[in-house]
Every structure is written in C-alpha cells, then in structure tokens.
C-alpha cells in the first residue's frame, strides 16, 4: 500500500505558522510534509527552513496557492488577509486549514461560508479547543443530560496583553477585527458548541441538507440572536487611539431559544503565567465549571467559591469514573466541577482530565489533536469538528459585540 503524504504549503510563518510547520512536518511526518513556505520576515523564514529545509520558498502567496507542489494550504497570516487568501485557495482547488477568525466583517464571514459550501475540498478552521479531550468531556456531559436543559453559559478571562505582532496588526481594529474577534472567538465557539449550536449546512435543490452545493441555510438548532457589549481601552496604547483595540470588555448575548451567555475579558487582569480562564454552563438540573489548575497549584487548593479544599479523588463516584487520560503525560491537572440541583451537595463532583497541552505557540489544549484531525479529514474523509459552518457564528458574535461597543446599542444578528 502506497503511503500518501499530504503536501502542505504554509502562508504566514510567525510564531503560530512555525508551530504548524513543526506539527505537520515533524510530529506528523508519516502523513504530511511541508512542501512550501511563504513569509516576508527573513528571520522567521530561516527558523522555518531549519525545520523543513527542503521546502520551496515563495515570495508571493498566490504563487504558492496555485503551485502544483501543494495539495493543501495552511493560512496563519494576519486576520484581515484570512478570507481573501482562503477564497483564492478554494478557487485553486486546494484543501484549506484556516486560522481563526472566519473573517473580520460579517460580509467576509458570509463569503467564506458560501465558498466552503460550494467545494468538495476540506475547509477546517483552527479552533483547536474543540479537539481537546477536556472540553470534549464537558460537551459529552451536557449531551448526556447531566445538567438538564442548558440555560446559561459564561466565560471569564483575566490575562496579560497581546504578544507583539508584525507591524502591530493585532492592536489595530481595522486589521484584527478587534480584541474580541481575535481573542474570544475561541470561547464563543466552545459555548455555541456546548449549548447545541449546529451551525449552518447548505441545501441542494429540493431541500435536502448536504455537505456541498446549494445555498447556506440554518439547520434546526441553537443560534445566537442578539448581542449587547461594553468595552474600552484603558491600558494599551500601541497604535492611533482611533484604531486601538479594546483591552477589556463585557459581552451579554442571547440564543434564539432563550439561552443566555456572557463573557468578560481583561488584558491587564493577570500577569503571565498566572492568567486565569474560567468557563461554565448552567442547566435547569445543575451546572459544570472549568477548573484548569497550573502544575504548581497543589491538589488541595481551595475551591474558588466555597474556600474548601477540593477532594483528592472523584467524590461520589467509583474509582476512575469521570476521569480519563488524553495521553501518557500531563503538564497540568484539569478538572471539571459539577453541581447537581436538589442533591444538597457540599462540594462539587470533580471530573479529572489529564490532557497534555499542545506543542507550539500558546501551548493550547487541543493543538496537537487538531493537526491530526486535519489529516484525518483530508486523507481519510473524516468530518472535522470545525468546519466553517460549525465556527462562523462564533466570529459573528464577536463582530456584533465589537459593533455594539462602538455604537453603544444592542445588535441583532438575524
């Protein structure tokens, strides 16, 4: 049997782009190879070539896209270039891995969705958190009815400022789309997924849902309907204040079935590495809450709500139940806290998850698994978890929230 390797061309080879090269060219070398590179930073090119010395270097993105040397294109360029390069990739008939977000305007989101609907190529968005066994466990618990019918979701993220980017594009709302678009489309995507958002699929003539062809239409399911947000820039002063992205915000939004959501984000809330992310979902029968503890925090760290030490084993459950391993190694203890209404719990049920962090920029959960999933989709025909249809609503929430902040008014999504 012939061992077919996916030949990938990489557009954008900054910190994230090089991480993608290392994943596909080194960690997954049995099934993929870096065939081509395109970037304008000479130092980054040298670093990428040190990983993939045989890759052909292009100075023009479109030449790489149309090169017969590549079967797929991985786009890790600044946000404002995502959709133009993605559309060119699909016109060239290549498979596409596209870093989030799905665009920086609602029009871009619609154009990308339409293009993805009319191709038989794999189009996968880089929302790696869906591929983490940790966040998948929350999804599984919700789907199993552990909290009843979902009623509310939330995110609270206190962290440090954005890392420097080429020409400070990430600080310029015209080029990044804004703080929420760049940073929090990840969290909105998870919350959409947990509450049952099914995204959009196209339909062919006659009304049968399909994976390709036809006009995109909503499927029955949960979709975000309206957004109200407030935000400002209190600390960051990097570009012209007129275009400076916000550094803190609060977002409230509602799904079309009445489920409520909220997000708080502050880029001067914690110093690295003591950044804090908490997410949760509440149903009419209980709730689930993340607890991602760094390795230096001891097992008996007090629960943030009650102040009591968390138990050393899964309380109220059989040995091993509620816990599983995502690999042979773990660089942190990750826990899901569960509260059940009507049980008079004094402490939460703790689901322990051993989940290694990804090897690459940000060490994000799910990063390693995401790269393997792209190969599974292209080479084996498996549907990825993060198609454009799955993820576009998260970007739309962020764009609507940025508009709400600017206009100081509620924004209707549909």
N, C-alpha and C positions, 0 to 999 in steps of 0.2 A: 504494500500500500504506500502511495506517494505521500510524503509528509509536506503538506502545503503550508507555507508561511505567509501570513498577511504582510504585505509591504506597505508600510505607513510613512507618509510624508508629514512633517511637523511644521506648522506655521506658528511662529512665536516661540522663542526658546529662552524666556526668562526663567525665573525660579520654578514656576509651575510647568512650563514647557519642558524643561530639562528633567523634571520629575517624571513626566510622561515618557520621555525617551528612555529613562532608566528602567521604568516599569516594563515597557513593551520590548525593548531591545535586550535587556539583561535578565530581569526576573522571569519574563515570559518568552525567552528566546527560542524555545522549542516550537512556538506557534506564530511568532511575529518578529519583524525586523524593522529597524529604522532605515528606510531607503533614501530619504531626502530630508533636508533641513532648509528653512528659510528664516533668517533673522538679520537685523541690522546692527546688533551690538557685537563687536568683534570678540570681546572677552567671553560673552555667552556662547558664541559660535565655537570658540576654542574648547570651552568646557563640554559642549555637546559632542564635538568631534572626538574628544578624549573618550567618550562613552561609545560612540558609533563612528569609528574612523573611516569606514567605507561609505558613509552616506554622501550623496551628491548634494552640494550646496547650491541653492538658488538665491538670487538677489531679488526676484520678483515672485510674489505669492501666486499669481495666476499661471505663471510658467510651471511652478511646482504642481499646482492643482491639475493641470492638463497633461502633465508628464506621464508617459506610459510606464514609468518606473514605479508608480504608486498605485495601489488598489484602494487605499483609504487615506483620508486626511484628518489630522488632529489639529484643531484650532484652539490656541491658547493666547491669542492676541488681545489687545485692549478691547473693552466692551463695545465701543462704537464701531468696531470693524467686524464683529461677530456675524451679523446677518448678511452683509454684502459678500463676505468670503464663504459663508455657508451656502448661499444661493449659487455662487459660482461653482462650488464643489459638487452640488447636486446636478447642475447643468452639465458638468463634465462626467456624470455617471459614476462618481466615486462614493464609497461609504464614508460616513461622516461621524466623527466624535467632536462635539462642540462643547467647550467650557460654558458654564453658566455665565450670564443670564441668557434667556432666549431672545434678547433684544433690549433696547433702551427706550423704545416707544411702543405704544400699542399697535401702531401700523407695522413696525418691524416684526412684532410677535405674530401678527396675522399673516404676514408674507412668509415667514418661516414655517408656520403651521400649514399653510396652503402648499408650499413646496414639498414639505415632508409627506403630505397626503397624496402627492402625485408621483412618487418614486417607489421603486422596489428596492432601493438601497437602504441599508441600515442607517438610521439617524438617531444618535444617542446623546443625551445631554449629561454633562459632568456633575450631576447631583449625587455625589458619592455616598452621602449619608443613608440613602435608601438601601445601599448594599451592605451596610454594617449589620451583623447579627444582633447587635444591641438594639438598634432602632427597629429592626425587623421583629424582635421579640415584643416590643410594645404594640406594633401593628397586629401581631398574632393574638395577643391578649385581648385587644379591642375587638377583633373579628370573632373571637371565641365567646364574646358576651360577658367578659369579666367585669366590665364597668356598666353594663346595661347599654342603653341608648346614649351615644355621645351628645353632650350638651354644650361643652366649652373646651377650648384649647388655649394654651398660653406658652409664651417664651419670654424669658428674662435673660439678657446677656450683658454682663458688665465686663469690659475688656479694655485693652490698650488701643492706641491709634493704628491706622493703616500703616503697613510697611511701605517704604518708598517704592515708587514705580517709575518707569521711564517717562520723563517729561511731566511727571506728576499727574498723569492722566486720571488716576483714581480719585484725585482730590477735586477734579473739575466735573461738575454735574453734567455738563454738555457732552462729555466723553465717557463718563462712567455710568450715567443714568441716575446717580445719587447714591448715598450710603446704603439705603435700604435695598436698592436694586442690586448693587454689587455684593453686599454682605448677607442680607437676610432672606434672599430668595431661597437659600438652603432651608431655613427654618420654616418658612411658609410652605415650602414643598412637603416637608415632613408632616406639618399639621394638616394640609389638604389630604394627604395620603391616609393619615390616621382616621380622619372623620368620614372617610369613604368617598373622597373625590375620585371620580372615574375619568375626568378629563374629557377629551373630545375624540371621536373617530369619524372619519369620512363615511359617506354612504354612496353607493353606486346608484345608477338609475333604477328605480323600483323600490328604493328604501331599505336595502339590506346592508347593515353595517359591515364594513370590510376594513382591511388594513391598508389598502392603497386605492387610489382613484376616487373621484367624486368630490363633493363639496363638504367641508368640515361642518359638523353639527353636534350640539351637545348630546351626550347619552344620558339616560336616567341616572341620577346620582346627585352628589352634593357639590355645589359650585359656589364660590364666593360671589356675593351680590353687591355689597356696598362697603365703603371704607371711609373712616374718618381718622385723621392723624395730625399730630403736632410735633414740631421739631425745630432745631436751631443749631447754629454752630457757636459754641461758647469758648472753645479752647483752640481748635485747629485754625491756623491762619497760614495757608500754604500758597494758595492762588488768589486771584482777584476775588474780593469778598462777594461780588455779584454772582460768581460761579462756584464758590467754595461749597463743597458738600456739607451737609449737617454732620454733627458729631454726637448728637443724642436725639432720640425720638421716642414717641409712644404711638402705637397704632391700635385702633379698635376696628373690627370688621365683623360682618355677618354673612353667613351662608344662606343659600336660598331656602333651606329647610329650617332656619331659625337658630342653628348652632352659632355660638358666638366665639370670637377669637380675639386675642390681644397679644401684642409684642412690645417689649421695652428693650431698647438698645442704647448703650452709652459707650463711647470710645475713649472715655477718660475715667472709667469706673474702676478699673483694676490695672495694676502693673503686671506685665508678663513676668513669670509664668503663672501668676495667681489669678488668671482670668476665670470667670465664672459663667457657665451656661446652665440654665435650668429650663426644662420643658415639661409640659404635662397635659393631660386630657382628663376631663371630668365627665362622667355619665350619670344617669339617674340611679345607678346602683353602686357607684364607687368611683375611684379615681386612680390614675397612675402618674407617677412623677419620676423624672430622671434624677439620678444621683451619680455623677461622674467624678470619682474621687481620684486625685493625683496619688502617685505611689508613696509620697512622703506622709500622707494622711493616715494615721493608724486606724485599724478596723473598728475601734470603739469611739470614733469621732462622733460627737453628739449630733442627733438629728436636728436639722436647722429649725424645725417647727417646735418640737417638744423639748429639746435640750437633753433628752435621754440618750444614752449610748445605743447605737444600733446593735442588734444581736449578732453573734458570730456565726450563726447558721440560719437557714431559712426558717423563720418562725412559723409554726403551724403547718409545716409541710414535711413530707417524707424526705429522706436523705437524697439529695441531688435534684429533687423536683424543683422546677423553676430556675435551674441554672444549667448552663451549657458552655462549652468551650468553642471559641472561634479559631483556635489554633493551639499550638503547643506552648506558646509563650504569651505573656501578657505584661504590658508595662503600666498597668493601672487597674484598679478594682472599679468596675462599673456596676451599678445597682439600679434596679427599678423598684420604687416604693409603691405598694398597693394598699389602698384603704377600701374596705367594703362597708357600705352603709348597713346599719341595723345589726352589726356584729359586736358593737361596743369594744372595738379594738383599742388597746392602749398603745400599741406600737404597730408600725406598718408591716405587712408581709414583704419580705425582701427577696426579690428575684436577682440572683447574682449572675453576671455575664462576664466571662473572660473574653475580651475582644482586643486583639492587638491593634495598635494604631498603624496607619499606613506608612509606608516608606516613601517619603517625598515631602514637598512643600506643605507645611502646616501639620503633617502627621495626622491627617484627618481619619476618623473612623470610616471604614468602608472604601478607602482609597485603593488598597490592593485588590479587593474583590471587584471593584468597578472595572478595572482594566481587564481582568479575566472575563467579566461579563460581556465586554465589547467583542472579544474574540469569540466567545460562545455564540453571540448573535450573528456575526459575520460568517464564521466558519461552520457553525452547527445549526444555524437557523433558529436559535432560541430567542424568544422575545425579551428584550431588556426591560428593566423596571422604569427606565427614564427616557421614554420617547418624548418627542415634542408635545404630543397630545397629553401625556402624563404631567408634564412640568410647566407648560406655558402659563397656567393660571397662577402659579406662584410668582412668576415675573410680573404678571398683570396686577396682582395685589400690590406689589412693591411700586410699580409705576403709578398706580392710582393713589397710593399713600403719599408719594412724593408730590403729586399734583394737589392732593388735599392739603398738605403742609403749605405749599406755595399759594394756594387760593383761599386757604382758611375756610374750607367748606367740605361737606360730605361729597364723595364721588360715587356715582352709580357705575357698576361695571357692565351692566347689560341694559 
